[in-house]
């Protein structure tokens, strides 16, 4: 099981190293933007439950 997890992360690292800097920046921006939306939704729902 550990070898499968290690293999997956190795594959992800290989994929990441093959991306251009421009593509890496796009991926990071998409991830940050997605987490921003998730945290905003969580904050709004927690504020509604307090009211």
N, C-alpha and C positions, 0 to 999 in steps of 0.2 A: 504494500500500500504506500509506504514511504517513497519507494522508487517511482511510483506513478505520479505522486505529487511533485517530486523533484524533477521528473521528466517534463511535467506541465510547465513548471516555472522556468526550466531551461529553454523550453520552446518559446515561452513568452519573452524571455530575455533575448533570444535569437531574433525574434520578430521585431522587437524594439530596436535592436542595434542595426537592423536593416532599413529602418525608416529614416527618411531625411529629416533634418532639423525642422523644416517647415511643417512636415506631417506630425512630428512629435509635439510641436507647439499646438497644432490643431487638436490633437488628442487630449492634451493637458487642459486646454481651454474648455473642451466639451465636458470633461470630467468635473472640473471646478464649477462650471455652470450647472451641471446636473445636481451636484451636491448643494449648491446654493438654492435651487428650487425645492429640494427635499427639506432642507432646514427651514426655509420660509414656510412651507406647508406645515411642518411640525410645530413651529412657533405659533402660527395662526390657530391651529387646532388646540394647542395647549392654552392659549389665551381664551378661546371660546369656552373651554371646559371650566375655566376659573370663574367665568361670569355667571 
